[in-house]
Amino acid sequence: MKAKQPAQCATMEDVREGVDELDRELVRILAIRQGYMEAAARIKPRAEDVRVPWRIEDVVEKVLKTSESEGLSPRIAEPVWRELIECCIAHEAKIWEKLRSE
């Protein structure tokens, strides 16, 4: 069943169905993003290459620009992406180490 768009929701059940459907899609998309982090771990030659400060800021800047045009509050976008980036860096570092210890 396809959930209603937010403007079409008339009940909390409608809202919850929409949120649940969207959460499933976000998990699917985040799993793909994780795959890119695992590819980065495979490609980067040195452990210190895992954290790239300029790239972190580049990603956040692009997200904030996109969030503005899509109507997402920067008060949601920035902290969510900064946390996502930190979790991804930690995952990438773990995979980087694992690949080189085998």
VOBA-1610 file (N, C-alpha, C; in pm, whole numbers, padded with zeros to 5 digits, always signed):
BEGIN
Met+00083-00119+00000Met+00000+00000+00000Met+00088+00125+00000Lys+00058+00218-00085Lys+00133+00342-00091Lys+00075+00440+00010Ala+00161+00494+00093Ala+00118+00588+00195Ala+00075+00721+00131Lys-00007+00792+00204Lys-00051+00925+00160Lys+00064+01024+00174Gln+00062+01126+00093Gln+00156+01237+00108Gln+00119+01315+00234Pro+00214+01386+00297Pro+00184+01457+00422Pro+00061+01547+00415Ala+00045+01621+00307Ala-00070+01712+00297Ala-00203+01639+00286Gln-00199+01511+00249Gln-00320+01432+00236Gln-00358+01359+00365Cys-00271+01357+00463Cys-00297+01284+00587Cys-00409+01351+00666Ala-00504+01268+00710Ala-00616+01317+00790Ala-00616+01258+00930Thr-00540+01150+00949Thr-00537+01083+01079Thr-00391+01052+01117Met-00372+01022+01244Met-00239+00982+01289Met-00200+00849+01227Glu-00296+00764+01197Glu-00265+00638+01128Glu-00205+00668+00990Asp-00261+00766+00919Asp-00206+00807+00790Asp-00060+00854+00807Val-00038+00936+00908Val+00096+00989+00934Val+00193+00874+00965Arg+00153+00785+01053Arg+00240+00674+01093Arg+00271+00582+00976Glu+00173+00555+00892Glu+00197+00473+00773Glu+00298+00539+00682Gly+00285+00671+00664Gly+00379+00744+00581Gly+00520+00743+00637Val+00532+00765+00767Val+00663+00764+00831Val+00726+00626+00821Asp+00649+00522+00846Asp+00703+00385+00839Asp+00749+00351+00698Glu+00670+00388+00599Glu+00709+00361+00460Glu+00837+00437+00425Leu+00842+00562+00465Leu+00960+00643+00438Leu+01083+00589+00511Asp+01066+00545+00635Asp+01179+00488+00709Asp+01235+00365+00639Arg+01149+00280+00585Arg+01198+00163+00511Arg+01281+00206+00390Glu+01236+00310+00321Glu+01310+00360+00205Glu+01442+00423+00247Leu+01441+00496+00357Leu+01566+00555+00408Leu+01668+00448+00444Val+01623+00340+00506Val+01714+00230+00539Val+01776+00172+00412Arg+01694+00153+00310Arg+01744+00100+00183Arg+01850+00194+00123Ile+01824+00323+00125Ile+01917+00421+00070Ile+02044+00430+00155Leu+02029+00426+00286Leu+02147+00432+00373Leu+02235+00309+00357Ala+02175+00195+00329Ala+02255+00074+00304Ala+02340+00093+00178Ile+02287+00159+00078Ile+02366+00189-00042Ile+02479+00285-00007Arg+02450+00387+00075Arg+02556+00482+00116Arg+02666+00408+00191Gln+02625+00315+00277Gln+02723+00235+00350Gln+02813+00158+00253Gly+02756+00109+00147Gly+02835+00039+00045Gly+02943+00128-00015Tyr+02912+00255-00033Tyr+03013+00349-00083Tyr+03125+00368+00019Met+03090+00368+00147Met+03193+00381+00251Met+03282+00258+00252Glu+03223+00142+00228Glu+03302+00019+00222Glu+03393+00019+00099Ala+03345+00075-00011Ala+03430+00089-00130Ala+03544+00185-00102Ala+03516+00293-00032Ala+03621+00389+00004Ala+03726+00323+00091Ala+03683+00240+00186Ala+03777+00169+00272Ala+03868+00078+00191Arg+03812+00017+00089Arg+03891-00072+00003Arg+03990+00008-00082Ile+03952+00127-00124Ile+04032+00206-00217Ile+04139+00290-00147Lys+04108+00347-00033Lys+04202+00438+00035Lys+04324+00362+00083Pro+04444+00415+00051Pro+04566+00341+00084Pro+04610+00351+00231Arg+04573+00459+00301Arg+04623+00479+00437Arg+04508+00505+00534Ala+04525+00463+00657Ala+04422+00482+00760Ala+04389+00630+00778Glu+04489+00715+00769Glu+04464+00859+00788Glu+04383+00920+00673Asp+04366+00845+00566Asp+04284+00891+00454Asp+04135+00871+00479Val+04101+00798+00585Val+03960+00768+00612Val+03885+00896+00651Arg+03944+00978+00737Arg+03881+01105+00777Arg+03944+01217+00694Val+03859+01282+00616Val+03904+01392+00529Val+03822+01516+00565Pro+03877+01602+00651Pro+03800+01716+00702Pro+03738+01806+00594Trp+03812+01834+00489Trp+03755+01921+00385Trp+03635+01854+00319Arg+03639+01721+00307Arg+03529+01650+00243Arg+03404+01651+00332Ile+03425+01642+00463Ile+03312+01649+00556Ile+03237+01781+00536Glu+03312+01890+00534Glu+03250+02022+00517Glu+03187+02037+00379Asp+03249+01978+00278Asp+03194+01981+00143Asp+03058+01910+00138Val+03051+01793+00200Val+02926+01718+00203Val+02818+01797+00277Val+02851+01851+00393Val+02752+01927+00472Val+02705+02049+00394Glu+02797+02118+00329Glu+02759+02236+00250Glu+02661+02198+00138Lys+02689+02089+00069Lys+02601+02044-00039Lys+02464+02002+00016Val+02465+01935+00129Val+02338+01893+00191Val+02256+02015+00231Leu+02320+02114+00289Leu+02247+02234+00330Leu+02190+02308+00209Lys+02263+02312+00102Lys+02213+02377-00020Lys+02092+02300-00073Thr+02103+02168-00078Thr+01991+02087-00125Thr+01873+02096-00030Ser+01899+02096+00101Ser+01789+02102+00198Ser+01712+02233+00182Glu+01781+02339+00150Glu+01715+02468+00130Glu+01616+02461+00013Ser+01661+02403-00097Ser+01574+02396-00214Ser+01462+02293-00198Glu+01482+02193-00109Glu+01381+02089-00088Glu+01288+02118+00030Gly+01316+02225+00103Gly+01229+02262+00215Gly+01259+02190+00345Leu+01379+02133+00358Leu+01419+02067+00483Leu+01489+02168+00572Ser+01447+02178+00694Ser+01507+02272+00789Ser+01655+02240+00807Pro+01741+02342+00800Pro+01883+02319+00826Pro+01908+02273+00970Arg+01815+02303+01061Arg+01828+02257+01200Arg+01808+02106+01210Ile+01748+02048+01109Ile+01738+01902+01101Ile+01853+01849+01016Ala+01871+01907+00900Ala+01968+01855+00803Ala+02111+01851+00857Glu+02160+01961+00909Glu+02302+01964+00948Glu+02337+01865+01058Pro+02267+01863+01171Pro+02306+01765+01274Pro+02287+01620+01229Val+02183+01594+01151Val+02161+01457+01103Val+02277+01415+01015Trp+02318+01500+00922Trp+02427+01461+00832Trp+02561+01456+00903Arg+02584+01545+00997Arg+02711+01538+01070Arg+02720+01406+01148Glu+02611+01365+01209Glu+02610+01237+01281Glu+02625+01120+01183Leu+02554+01127+01071Leu+02566+01024+00968Leu+02710+01012+00920Ile+02772+01125+00893Ile+02911+01125+00847Ile+03002+01061+00951Glu+02985+01097+01078Glu+03070+01040+01183Glu+03051+00889+01194Cys+02928+00844+01185Cys+02902+00699+01190Cys+02962+00630+01068Cys+02953+00694+00953Cys+03010+00636+00832Cys+03162+00631+00838Ile+03223+00734+00893Ile+03369+00734+00908Ile+03411+00621+01001Ala+03340+00603+01111Ala+03373+00494+01204Ala+03358+00359+01136His+03254+00342+01057His+03233+00217+00984His+03344+00196+00882Glu+03375+00301+00809Glu+03482+00291+00708Glu+03615+00255+00773Ala+03646+00315+00886Ala+03771+00285+00956Ala+03777+00139+00998Lys+03665+00089+01047Lys+03658-00052+01089Lys+03679-00144+00969Ile+03614-00114+00859Ile+03630-00196+00738Ile+03772-00183+00683Trp+03828-00061+00685Trp+03965-00040+00637Trp+04060-00132+00714Glu+04048-00133+00845Glu+04135-00216+00930Glu+04112-00364+00903Lys+03987-00404+00893Lys+03954-00544+00869Lys+04014-00594+00736Leu+04003-00513+00633Leu+04054-00553+00501Leu+04206-00571+00501Arg+04274-00498+00587Arg+04419-00504+00588Arg+04474-00602+00692Ser+04387-00658+00773Ser+04432-00756+00873Ser+04404-00899+00829Glu+04339-00915+00717Glu+04304-01050+00670Glu+04422-01115+00601
//
